[in-house]
Amino acid sequence: MVLKRGVKEEQRMQDQVSRLVGLDGFKVNGVIERGDQLDLEVELVARAQSCPHCSGEELEVHERPVVTVRDLPLGGRRATLRWRKRRYRCKACRRTHTESCEQGCPRQRLTSRFRARLIERACSGGAHAEIAREEGTSRYQVARALRAAAREAIGARPALPRRLSFDEAAHRKGYGNLATVVSDLDRRCVHEVLDGRSRGVLERYLGSLSEEERRGVEVVCIDPYDPYRNAVRAKLPQAKIVADPFHIVRGAGEALDSVRRIRQRQMRAKEQGRKTLRATWNPRLYRARHLLLSARERLTPSQRRRLCELFAHDPVIAEAWWLKELLRSVYAAGDRAEATQRLDRFFAAVARSSHQPFEAYVNGIGPWREEILAYFDQPASNGYAEGVINKVKVIKRRAYGLPSFESFRERVLVACG
């Protein structure tokens, strides 16, 4: 009776340890402590019922090899599974096979949940060497886990969405290392990453799609960049092109800031009767550089008073600020007809003014008039794409750079795909 009670107590403790480890289907037979490492002796509870080759049901255990598999830390200590596998032999066909489970994949030295942990950390932008050092594994295992996740993400991509956006990101320093990020505006995810930022690169990608996928695209939102527009017109003639509102408004803000800098660097005589000219520093203009770019409706009463004082002192800045707000009012219009009138009013106001930065800005967006107004037919923006670019910058910074385009593409698709 005492022996039976001891066996039951041991079995109960093994069940508690198994639940603590949290491996479904496994039973922990023993724990070996080696410094800061735990070796768990485990085996599968369920046994194979049939042969995978001939479906025979008469199986015998042929061997019991021990396989070492890395698992999640347990109690802050590195944990390794010493899995005593069963290798069966079928009495009917005499062929052998080894048992497997969801957590322990064949020919893998990591459990599925530990591999998921490596993928999660790699997707957040950590360097492979840093992750391997902290998790007690190798850089090869980290890179292999991320590569497998990237293949899974690429294989699970849906068909081309109804609304697309194209934006660029640099995977390395230098203008020649730009990549095109294709985003799905409906599902809010990255669909593909292309090596390059040119019309040819985008045309080859769109041309590789099926005719049905290309016909399904209705809206494409892009920055005011001619190669993107030409590629979309050539391969997606039915799609409506929308110019990103953020970039349009930002261009007006940059023109206003250029006017401010010109006024700040203006030249005047230092003393009466002297012809020597020197730059005059205007601290009031410099301190108001961020306030001038703020939206009118977001200004506090004190900020409005500051701007009124500045405009009374410098009417040129007041006119430039009014031009910026006049363009912003285009996107506050209720419909396309009203937006057209406001945009034409902005173009006419710039033509009457003498601000060279605004004239250059209007010359740049003038050919994009139809794409600007298309926003009121199909409201779309590159807001999600810009968020992806910011996330990509964080990933590159944490990874201390990505050496190749393929590694850059894998990281982006796994993190944002």
C-alpha positions in Angstrom: 0.0 0.0 0.0 2.9 2.4 0.8 4.5 1.6 -2.6 1.2 2.4 -4.5 0.8 5.7 -2.6 4.4 6.6 -3.5 3.8 5.9 -7.2 0.6 8.0 -7.2 2.4 10.9 -5.4 5.2 10.8 -8.0 2.7 10.7 -10.8 0.9 13.7 -9.3 4.1 15.7 -9.1 5.0 14.8 -12.7 1.6 16.1 -13.8 2.1 19.3 -11.9 5.5 19.9 -13.5 4.1 19.1 -16.9 1.4 21.7 -16.5 3.9 24.2 -15.2 6.1 23.7 -18.3 3.0 24.1 -20.5 3.9 21.7 -23.3 0.6 20.1 -24.6 0.9 16.4 -25.2 4.2 16.0 -23.3 4.9 14.4 -20.0 7.9 15.5 -17.8 9.7 12.5 -16.4 12.6 14.3 -14.7 14.4 17.6 -14.2 18.2 17.9 -14.2 19.8 21.2 -12.9 23.1 22.3 -14.5 24.0 25.7 -13.1 21.6 28.2 -14.6 20.2 25.6 -17.1 17.4 23.1 -16.7 17.3 19.9 -18.7 13.7 18.4 -18.8 13.4 14.8 -19.7 10.1 14.5 -21.6 8.2 12.1 -23.8 4.9 12.2 -25.7 1.9 10.9 -23.8 0.0 9.7 -26.9 1.4 6.9 -29.0 1.1 6.4 -32.7 -1.9 4.4 -33.9 -1.1 3.6 -37.5 1.8 3.6 -40.0 2.0 6.7 -42.2 3.2 4.6 -45.1 0.7 1.7 -45.3 -1.8 2.7 -42.6 -1.0 -0.5 -40.7 -2.1 -0.6 -37.1 0.5 -3.2 -35.8 3.4 -1.1 -34.6 6.3 -1.9 -32.4 8.9 0.5 -30.7 12.1 0.1 -32.7 14.3 2.6 -30.9 14.1 5.4 -28.2 16.7 8.0 -29.3 17.1 11.2 -27.2 16.8 14.5 -29.1 17.8 17.8 -27.5 15.4 20.7 -28.2 15.7 24.3 -27.0 12.6 25.6 -25.3 11.4 28.8 -23.6 13.1 29.8 -20.3 11.6 28.3 -17.2 11.7 30.4 -14.0 14.3 32.7 -15.5 16.6 29.8 -16.4 17.5 28.4 -19.8 15.4 25.3 -20.5 16.3 22.4 -22.8 14.1 19.4 -23.5 15.7 16.0 -23.7 12.9 14.4 -25.7 13.0 10.6 -25.7 11.4 9.9 -29.0 9.8 6.6 -30.1 10.8 5.3 -33.5 8.2 2.8 -34.6 8.5 -0.2 -37.0 5.4 -1.4 -38.9 5.0 -5.1 -38.8 3.2 -5.1 -42.1 5.6 -3.1 -44.4 8.6 -3.2 -42.0 9.3 0.5 -42.5 10.1 2.9 -39.7 8.9 6.3 -38.7 9.5 8.7 -35.8 6.8 10.3 -33.7 6.3 14.1 -34.0 4.1 16.8 -32.5 3.2 20.4 -33.1 5.8 21.9 -30.7 8.6 19.6 -31.9 8.9 19.8 -35.6 11.0 17.2 -37.4 14.7 18.0 -37.8 14.4 21.1 -35.7 16.3 22.0 -32.6 13.8 24.6 -31.4 10.3 24.2 -30.2 7.6 26.1 -32.1 6.9 28.5 -29.2 10.6 29.3 -28.8 10.9 29.9 -32.5 7.8 32.2 -32.3 9.6 34.2 -29.5 12.7 34.6 -31.8 10.4 35.8 -34.6 8.6 38.3 -32.4 11.9 39.8 -31.2 13.4 39.9 -34.7 10.3 41.6 -36.1 10.6 44.3 -33.5 13.9 45.2 -35.1 16.5 43.6 -32.7 19.9 42.7 -34.2 20.3 38.9 -34.7 23.5 38.8 -32.6 21.8 40.6 -29.8 18.8 38.3 -29.8 21.0 35.2 -30.0 23.1 36.3 -27.1 20.2 37.2 -24.8 18.2 34.0 -25.7 21.1 31.7 -25.5 21.0 30.5 -29.1 22.8 31.1 -32.4 22.5 33.8 -35.0 21.8 31.1 -37.5 18.7 30.0 -35.6 17.4 33.5 -35.3 17.9 34.1 -39.1 16.3 30.8 -39.9 13.3 31.4 -37.8 12.8 34.9 -39.4 13.2 33.4 -42.9 10.6 30.8 -42.3 8.2 33.4 -41.0 8.8 35.5 -44.1 8.1 32.6 -46.4 4.9 31.9 -44.5 3.9 35.6 -44.7 4.6 35.7 -48.5 2.7 32.5 -49.1 -0.3 33.7 -47.2 -0.7 37.0 -49.0 -4.2 37.7 -50.4 -4.9 38.8 -53.9 -4.2 42.4 -54.9 -6.5 44.7 -53.0 -9.0 47.3 -54.3 -7.0 50.3 -53.0 -3.2 50.5 -53.2 -0.6 53.0 -52.1 3.1 53.3 -53.2 5.8 54.9 -51.1 9.5 54.7 -50.9 11.9 53.6 -48.1 15.7 53.3 -48.0 17.0 49.9 -47.0 20.6 51.3 -46.9 22.1 54.8 -47.0 22.2 56.4 -50.4 19.7 57.4 -53.0 20.4 54.2 -55.1 19.2 52.0 -52.2 15.6 53.0 -52.2 12.8 50.4 -52.2 9.1 50.7 -53.1 6.6 49.6 -50.4 3.2 48.5 -51.8 0.6 48.8 -49.1 -3.0 47.6 -48.9 -5.2 50.5 -47.7 -8.2 48.4 -46.9 -6.5 45.7 -44.8 -3.8 48.1 -43.6 -0.8 45.9 -44.3 2.2 45.8 -46.6 1.5 43.7 -49.7 5.0 43.7 -51.3 8.4 45.4 -51.2 10.2 46.1 -54.5 13.9 46.6 -55.0 14.1 50.1 -56.5 12.1 53.3 -57.0 11.5 53.8 -60.7 8.8 53.5 -63.3 10.4 50.3 -64.7 10.4 48.5 -61.3 6.8 49.3 -60.7 5.7 48.4 -64.2 7.5 45.0 -64.0 5.7 44.3 -60.7 2.3 45.3 -62.0 2.9 43.4 -65.2 3.6 40.2 -63.3 0.1 40.2 -61.9 -2.8 38.5 -63.5 -5.3 40.4 -65.6 -8.0 39.8 -63.0 -5.9 41.3 -60.2 -5.1 44.4 -62.2 -8.7 45.0 -63.1 -9.7 44.7 -59.4 -7.6 47.8 -58.4 -9.8 50.9 -58.3 -7.8 53.5 -56.4 -4.0 54.1 -56.2 -2.7 56.7 -53.7 0.8 58.0 -54.3 3.1 61.0 -53.5 3.4 63.6 -56.3 6.1 61.5 -58.1 5.9 61.3 -61.9 7.4 57.8 -62.4 4.8 56.2 -60.1 2.0 58.0 -61.9 3.2 57.0 -65.4 3.6 53.3 -64.3 0.1 53.3 -62.9 -1.4 54.9 -66.0 0.4 52.3 -68.2 -0.5 49.1 -66.2 -3.7 50.2 -64.4 -5.5 52.5 -66.7 -8.9 52.0 -65.0 -7.6 53.0 -61.5 -8.1 56.5 -60.2 -4.9 58.1 -59.0 -5.1 60.2 -55.8 -2.4 62.5 -54.7 -1.6 62.1 -51.0 -3.1 65.2 -49.2 -0.3 65.2 -46.6 2.4 65.8 -49.1 0.4 68.5 -50.9 -0.2 70.4 -47.7 3.4 69.8 -46.5 4.7 71.4 -49.7 2.8 74.6 -48.9 4.3 74.5 -45.4 7.8 74.2 -46.9 7.1 77.1 -49.2 6.0 79.2 -46.2 9.2 78.2 -44.3 11.3 79.2 -47.3 9.7 82.7 -47.3 10.5 83.0 -43.6 14.1 82.1 -44.1 14.4 84.5 -47.0 13.0 87.3 -44.8 15.3 86.3 -42.0 18.3 86.6 -44.3 17.3 89.8 -45.9 20.1 92.4 -46.3 19.9 96.0 -45.3 22.3 98.8 -44.5 23.9 98.6 -41.1 24.3 102.3 -40.6 23.0 105.3 -42.4 25.3 106.5 -45.1 27.3 103.2 -45.3 27.0 100.9 -48.2 28.2 97.7 -46.4 25.4 95.1 -46.2 25.2 92.4 -43.6 22.7 89.7 -42.6 20.1 90.8 -40.0 19.1 88.3 -37.4 15.4 88.4 -36.5 14.7 86.4 -33.4 11.0 86.9 -33.6 10.8 85.1 -36.9 13.0 82.3 -35.8 10.9 81.6 -32.7 7.7 81.5 -34.7 8.9 78.9 -37.2 6.9 76.1 -35.7 3.9 78.3 -34.9 3.6 79.4 -38.5 3.3 75.8 -39.7 0.6 74.9 -37.1 -3.0 74.5 -38.3 -5.1 77.6 -37.9 -7.9 75.8 -36.0 -5.5 74.4 -33.5 -4.0 77.7 -32.3 -4.6 78.8 -28.8 -5.7 82.4 -28.0 -2.1 83.2 -26.9 -0.7 81.8 -30.1 -3.1 83.8 -32.1 -2.0 87.0 -30.4 1.6 86.1 -31.1 0.9 85.6 -34.8 -1.1 88.9 -35.0 1.8 90.8 -33.5 4.2 89.1 -36.0 1.9 89.8 -39.0 1.6 93.5 -37.9 5.4 93.7 -37.8 6.0 91.8 -41.1 3.1 91.8 -43.7 5.1 89.6 -46.1 5.0 86.7 -43.6 1.3 87.4 -43.1 0.6 87.0 -46.8 2.7 83.8 -47.1 0.8 82.3 -44.1 -2.5 83.2 -45.7 -1.5 81.3 -48.9 -0.6 78.3 -46.8 -4.0 78.3 -45.1 -5.7 79.0 -48.4 -4.4 75.7 -49.7 -5.4 73.9 -46.5 -8.9 75.1 -47.0 -9.1 73.1 -50.2 -9.3 69.8 -48.2 -11.9 71.3 -45.9 -14.4 71.7 -48.9 -17.6 69.9 -48.8 -17.5 68.5 -52.3 -15.4 68.5 -55.4 -17.0 71.6 -57.0 -16.2 73.7 -53.9 -12.7 72.2 -53.7 -12.1 73.2 -57.4 -13.0 76.8 -56.7 -10.8 77.0 -53.7 -7.8 75.4 -55.6 -8.2 77.8 -58.5 -8.4 80.7 -55.9 -5.1 79.5 -54.4 -3.4 79.4 -57.9 -4.7 82.9 -58.7 -3.5 84.2 -55.3 0.0 82.8 -55.8 0.2 84.3 -59.3 -0.7 87.8 -57.9 1.9 87.4 -55.1 5.7 87.8 -55.5 6.8 84.8 -53.4 9.2 82.7 -55.5 8.9 79.6 -53.2 5.1 79.5 -53.7 5.5 80.0 -57.4 7.9 77.1 -57.6 5.5 75.0 -55.5 2.5 75.8 -57.8 4.6 74.9 -60.9 5.3 71.5 -59.3 1.7 70.6 -58.3 0.0 72.3 -61.3 0.2 69.1 -63.4 -1.3 67.2 -60.5 -4.5 69.2 -60.4 -6.7 66.3 -61.4 -5.1 63.9 -58.9 -5.5 66.5 -56.1 -9.2 66.8 -56.8 -9.6 63.1 -57.1 -9.4 62.9 -53.4 -13.0 64.1 -53.2 -14.2 61.2 -55.4 -12.1 58.6 -53.6 -10.9 59.8 -50.2 -7.5 58.0 -49.7 -4.2 58.9 -48.2 -0.7 57.5 -47.6 -1.1 57.8 -43.9 -0.7 54.1 -43.3 2.3 53.9 -45.7 4.0 56.8 -43.8 3.5 54.9 -40.6 5.2 51.8 -42.2 8.1 53.9 -43.2 8.6 55.2 -39.7 8.4 51.6 -38.4 11.0 50.6 -41.0 13.4 53.3 -39.7 13.0 51.9 -36.1 13.7 48.4 -37.4 16.8 49.4 -39.2 18.1 51.4 -36.3 17.6 48.6 -33.8 19.1 46.0 -36.2 22.2 48.3 -36.7 21.5 48.3 -40.4 20.3 45.6 -42.8 23.0 44.3 -45.2 20.9 43.2 -48.1 17.6 44.0 -49.8 16.3 40.4 -49.1 16.8 40.8 -45.4 15.1 44.2 -45.5 12.2 42.7 -47.4 11.8 39.8 -45.0 11.8 42.1 -42.0 9.2 44.5 -43.4 6.9 41.7 -44.6 7.0 39.8 -41.3 6.5 43.0 -39.2 3.9 44.7 -41.4 2.6 42.1 -43.8 
